[in-house]
């Protein structure tokens, strides 16, 4: 098996990686890495929070404790020096690159205001499908049956989160 980091070193390409971030430091890490010239993606959503004296809409990370960064081999280790960055999400001792299409799908879900929820449930792989119609057209996922409804499951690498996007069955091929 080829080490993904070695492949990056050989061809000098940039790849997306998921990083573990210290608790409640996601926005700070995103800002700092962006200011240092890195391409960073922190998926966020607005949630209504209630305090004893008021309610307020606040922007919250979609995946608490995680942030995505696009780096080459040359920049790979310098990202780890930033305060708040714990380490890269890795499997078998190697950082696991996140496919561009998965991050594009997350951006599209957030941008299109689709009905979705974030879950840490682990689902057994189901039928793989492609969405042929609508704002998610061209994206692939797995069909999961939940509460009698068909929904599309978009896996986000293996960081422990999945997006459940409600897509009409007629849109699926």
C-alpha positions, 0 to 999 in steps of 0.5 A, a space after each residue: 500500500 502506498 503511503 498517501 503522504 509519500 504520494 503528496 511528496 512525490 507529485 507536490 499536490 495539495 490534499 485535504 486533511 481533517 485535523 483534530 482541534 482542541 475543544 472550542 478552538 475551531 474558529 480560532 484555528 481556522 482564522 490563524 491558518 487562513 491568516 498564514 495563507 493555508 486553505 482551510 474549511 470549517 463547516 459551520 451552521 447557525 443554531 439558536 442558543 438560549 441563555 437565561 436572559 435572551 436567545 441568539 443565533 450563533 454560528 457553530 462548527 458542524 463537526 465539533 473538534 474538527 477542521 479541514 486544511 489543504 496542504 502539500 507535503 512541504 506544509 504538512 508538519 508546519 500546520 501541526 505547530 499552530 496552537 489549537 491543532 492537536 493532530 491529523 486524523 489518521 489510520 494505520 499511522 498515516 494521515 488520511 486524505 479527505 476526497 475533494 468531492 466529500 468536502 464539495 458535497 458538504 459545501 453544497 449541502 450548507 449552501 443550498 439550505 438542504 434539510 439535513 442532520 449531523 449524526 455520529 451513528 455508524 451505519 452499515 454500508 447500503 446501496 450506493 447511488 448517485 443523485 441525478 436531479 436537484 441541488 445535489 446532482 452528481 454526488 454519490 452516497 449510500 441509501 439508508 432506511 431511517 424511520 421508514 423514509 429513504 435518506 441519502 447518507 454522505 460519509 465524511 471520511 472516517 472522522 466519526 460524523 455523517 451527514 444525513 441529507 433528505 433527498 427525494 427518492 425520485 432524485 436518486 439513480 
